[in-house]
Amino acid sequence: MTVADGRESAARRTARRRSRIPTLFGLTGGLIVGVLICGAVFAPWLAPYDPTERVARPFLSPGPEHLLGTNDIGQDLLSEMIFGARVSLTIGIVAAAVALMIGTTVGVVAGYYPKRLGSVMMRGVDVILILPFLPLLIVLAAYLGRSLLNTIVVIGVLIWAEPARIIRSQVLSLRSREYVLAARSMGAPDRWTILRHIVPRTGLLATGSFVRAVSSAILLEAALSFLGLGDPIQKSWGSTLFWAQARGAFLTPAWKWWVLPPGLLIMLASLGFALIAFSLEERINPRL
């Protein structure tokens, strides 16, 4: 074996080791997300109590009957965490889907018609990206009102710009491919060309953008709920933090079982989707 062959073999082994990292991250993120989704789906069977009912004395410390203790009105916090996964994950997934639909539409149209129409649309994307995000989010949420639907709409319409830019860059590359040029030269309608040749080839990129958007949407929902701008009727991880802060949990030892669990679950859910997104990016983007 020559020195060049040895170097090439070592380079291949290094590449294989590096390729295992995204796979490990993807499996870890998938496991985290899968456990959380299963907990949300089977919440009525997993939760030991109804999260809206008073089942014990207030500020009860964790114990065998109440593993995370109770809040200030005697509601079981473990049950609240399990049912809260339904609201937090639903808002995150649906808001990300809304953002992806808007972003994909804008990105495909702006990439396929890059001159006048695309230029105007991308200036709108630039405006969305340079606006102060958090103040705009708070103002829109306060203006539209506190409801589950409004929270989804506000988050969805504010996080679509980044997917739009990513997908547009892909479409700019696809529109110059031979099969697209051949379809256009034969007189195929633009709508047919877009739906037949462009949109299907942006699927993997859109999937990665969707997963990243879910991670962001979960954090944004928690932020809005913590500020008191979420749906007051629905129990989510963010609303649990809001009521803990509003009812003085930080002034008592109850913060250990009332504040830490929802905070850790929010972090864990966001981390799980972020790991999946990282794993997908390593496969979608050859430059990585």
Long-range contacts (C-beta under 8 A, 24 or more apart in sequence): 19-282, 21-282, 22-278, 22-279, 22-282, 22-283, 23-279, 25-275, 25-276, 25-278, 25-279, 26-275, 26-276, 26-278, 26-279, 26-280, 28-272, 28-275, 29-271, 29-272, 29-273, 29-274, 29-275, 29-276, 29-277, 29-278, 29-279, 30-272, 30-276, 31-272, 32-268, 32-269, 32-271, 32-272, 32-275, 33-269, 33-272, 33-273, 33-276, 36-85, 36-89, 36-265, 36-268, 36-269, 36-272, 37-89, 39-82, 39-85, 40-82, 40-85, 40-86, 40-89, 40-90, 43-82, 43-83, 43-85, 43-86, 46-82, 47-76, 47-78, 47-79, 47-82, 47-83, 48-76, 48-78, 48-79, 49-75, 49-76, 49-78, 49-79, 50-79, 51-75, 51-76, 51-79, 51-80, 51-82, 51-83, 51-84, 51-235, 52-235, 59-252, 59-254, 61-253, 61-257, 62-257, 68-257, 68-258, 68-261, 69-254, 69-257, 69-258, 71-243, 71-244, 71-247, 71-249, 71-254, 71-258, 72-243, 72-247, 72-248, 72-249, 72-254, 77-240, 77-257, 77-258, 77-261, 80-235, 80-240, 81-237, 81-240, 81-261, 81-262, 81-265, 83-235, 84-235, 84-236, 84-237, 84-239, 84-240, 84-262, 84-265, 85-237, 85-265, 85-269, 87-148, 87-231, 87-234, 87-235, 87-236, 87-239, 88-218, 88-221, 88-222, 88-236, 88-237, 88-238, 88-265, 88-266, 88-269, 89-218, 89-269, 91-148, 91-151, 91-152, 91-155, 91-217, 91-218, 91-221, 91-236, 92-214, 92-215, 92-217, 92-218, 92-221, 92-269, 92-273, 93-214, 93-217, 94-152, 94-156, 95-151, 95-152, 95-155, 95-156, 95-159, 95-213, 95-217, 95-220, 95-221, 96-156, 96-159, 96-210, 96-211, 96-213, 96-214, 96-216, 96-217, 97-156, 97-210, 98-152, 98-153, 98-155, 98-156, 98-157, 98-160, 99-155, 99-156, 99-157, 99-158, 99-159, 99-160, 99-163, 99-213, 99-217, 100-160, 100-163, 100-206, 100-209, 100-210, 100-213, 102-156, 102-157, 102-160, 102-164, 103-160, 103-161, 103-162, 103-163, 103-164, 103-166, 103-167, 103-209, 104-163, 104-164, 104-167, 104-199, 104-202, 104-206, 106-160, 106-164, 106-168, 107-163, 107-164, 107-165, 107-166, 107-167, 107-168, 107-170, 107-171, 107-202, 108-167, 108-168, 108-171, 108-194, 108-198, 108-199, 108-202, 110-164, 110-168, 110-171, 111-167, 111-168, 111-169, 111-170, 111-171, 111-172, 111-174, 111-175, 111-198, 112-171, 112-175, 112-190, 112-194, 112-198, 114-172, 114-175, 118-168, 122-165, 122-168, 125-161, 125-164, 125-165, 128-158, 128-160, 128-161, 129-161, 129-162, 129-165, 133-158, 134-223, 137-220, 137-223, 137-224, 138-224, 138-227, 138-229, 141-224, 141-229, 142-229, 146-228, 146-229, 146-230, 146-231, 146-232, 147-231, 148-231, 148-234, 151-221, 151-224, 151-225, 151-229, 151-230, 151-231, 154-224, 155-217, 155-220, 155-221, 155-224, 156-217, 158-220, 159-213, 159-216, 159-217, 159-220, 162-209, 162-212, 162-213, 163-206, 163-209, 163-210, 163-213, 166-205, 166-209, 167-202, 167-205, 167-206, 167-209, 170-201, 170-202, 170-205, 171-198, 171-202, 174-198, 174-201, 174-202, 204-280, 204-283, 204-284, 205-284, 207-280, 208-277, 208-280, 208-281, 208-284, 211-273, 211-276, 211-277, 211-280, 212-273, 212-274, 212-277, 214-273, 215-269, 215-270, 215-271, 215-273, 215-274, 215-277, 216-270, 218-266, 218-269, 218-270, 218-273, 219-266, 219-270, 222-266, 237-262, 237-263, 237-265, 237-266, 238-262, 238-266
